[in-house]
Amino acid sequence: MQNSVLKQIYDCLKKDGFEVYFPSQHKGECNSPYIVVRLAGVYNPLTVSSERPLYDILVYVPENRYSILETMIYDAKQSLKKLYPMIEYNGIETTTYYDESVKANMVSFQYKGIRKKENM
């Protein structure tokens, strides 16, 4: 059985040297930059046989290292280009958010995949 797309995203970022987690895995304050990858739902374009799963990439940097956020985002996007055409940048990116619970600045951006619709 092949790896899920989510796992392939995780592995790609990990291989390129990023500290990577799935949701709820990272514990405590952000002491070093890291990325969280998660499923963000599915949308159905106007086609009969396919759907578009969405994947969020959440980039966290420690509160006192804001200046590296832009570079980390760029580097993560460059890494994920290796997975094209399996996933494609969706053009959706959030503004910076300060997450008090982990003492980090965070930006998320989104990718879309494609898969065959399964009859329910």
N, C-alpha and C positions, 0 to 999 in steps of 0.2 A: 504494500500500500504506500502511495506517495505521501509526502508531507502536505499538510493543509497549506493554503496560501498564507494564512496568518503565521504559521510556523516558518515558512520560507522567508517572510519579511523579517521575523525575529532573527533567524539564522544569518541572513544577509547583513543586517546591522551589527550583530555580534561579531561576525567574521571581520568586519571593517573596524573593530576596536571600540565600539560603543558598549556602554553598560546598558543592558536591555532587560525589561521586565514585562510581564503580562499584568493586567490589573490586579491590585491587592497584593502583589508579591513584594514590592519595596516597602520596608518598614522604617519608621523614624524620619528624622530630618534629612534634608538633601545636603550632603556634605561634598558630593562630587556630581558632575553632570550625568544625567541618565535619560533614557527614553522608555516610554511605555507604549506598547502596541495593543490595540484592541479592535474588536469588531464594532462597527458603527451602524449596523443594519443593512438593509437591502432595498434597492429601488428597482422598479420594473419599467424600463423604457418601453416605448411603443413597439415592441417586437413580441412575437409569439413564443419563441423558443429560448430566449435568454433573459437573465436578470443580472443586476450589477451589485455584488456585495461591496460594502464600503469599509475601509480600514482607517482608523485614526492613528496618527503618530503624535504622541505628546512628548515634547522636549522640555526637560526640567533642568534648570541651572541654579546653584546656590544663590541666595539673596544677595550676597556680596560679589557675585561674578556675572552680573547682568551683561557686561560688555562682550562676553563670549557667546551669548545666545544666538545672535545673527549668524555667526560662523558655524555653530553647531547645527542650526537648521539647514544651512546651505550644504554642509558636509553630509547630513543624513539624506537629503534629497539626491545628492550625487550618488551616494551608495545605492539608493533604491532604483536608480535608473537601470541598474543591472537586471532588474526583474521585469522590465518592459519587454514584450507587450502583455505579460501576465497581469501586471497592475500598471495603472497610469495615474499621474498626478491629477487631482480633481479641481485644482485651483481654489479650493476653499481653505482659508487659513485664518485663525483667530488672532485677535489682538493679544498683547502680553497680559497675562493674569498672574497676580501674586497670590500664591497659595500659602496662607498662614500656617496651615496644619503641618506642612513639611518645610516651611521657611525657604521657598523656592519661587522663582519666576518660571512661568510655563507658557508655551505657545503650542497649539496643535494645528496640524494640517492633515489633509485627507487624500486618500487614494481610492480608486475604484478598480474592481476586477470585472471579470465576466465569467458566467457559468451557465450551463444549460439548466432551464427550469425543470424541476421534477414535479410530476403530477402528484397531487396530495390525495 
